Amino acid sequence: MTVLAEREPLARALESFAAAYLPRVSIGHEHAPAAIQSCSIVGMAVAFGPSRAVIGLMGPVRMPYRRVFALLSYVGERLGPGRDS
């Protein structure tokens, strides 16, 4: 909960997904903010019209990645057509 209370570290971690239009994962030690290093984040960028956003799911390092990738792909496609790269 403390990770979610501080927006800055989470926002910085999500920025790394801004160019990823397919889901990708960032695991523990890859996160700069120490508060997030015990977590994994699966995220991707979504473009809809002139706007862009990043969606993601944060959870434990051991999570069902295949399932999370499928979920994010589905949500991303519904929010706005993604790119192939």
Residue pairs with C-beta under 8 A, 6 or more apart in sequence:
2 35
3 9
3 10
3 35
3 36
3 39
3 58
4 10
6 35
8 33
9 32
9 33
9 35
9 36
10 33
10 36
10 58
12 32
12 33
13 26
13 31
13 32
13 33
13 36
13 41
14 41
14 43
14 54
14 56
15 54
16 26
16 43
17 24
17 26
17 41
17 43
17 44
17 45
17 54
17 56
18 45
18 52
18 54
19 45
20 43
20 44
20 45
21 44
21 45
21 46
21 47
21 76
21 82
21 83
21 84
21 85
22 44
22 73
22 82
22 84
22 85
23 42
23 43
23 44
23 68
23 69
23 72
23 73
23 76
24 42
24 43
24 44
25 40
25 41
25 42
25 65
25 69
26 40
26 41
26 42
26 43
27 40
27 61
28 37
28 38
28 39
28 40
28 61
29 37
31 37
31 39
31 41
36 58
38 60
38 61
39 58
39 59
39 60
39 61
40 58
40 59
40 60
40 61
40 63
40 65
41 56
41 57
41 58
42 56
42 57
42 63
42 65
42 68
42 69
42 72
43 54
43 55
43 56
43 57
43 72
44 54
44 55
44 56
44 72
44 73
44 76
44 82
45 52
45 53
45 54
45 82
46 52
46 53
46 54
46 55
46 76
46 79
46 80
46 82
47 80
47 81
47 82
47 83
48 79
48 80
48 81
49 80
53 79
55 72
55 75
55 76
55 79
56 72
57 68
57 71
57 72
59 68
76 82
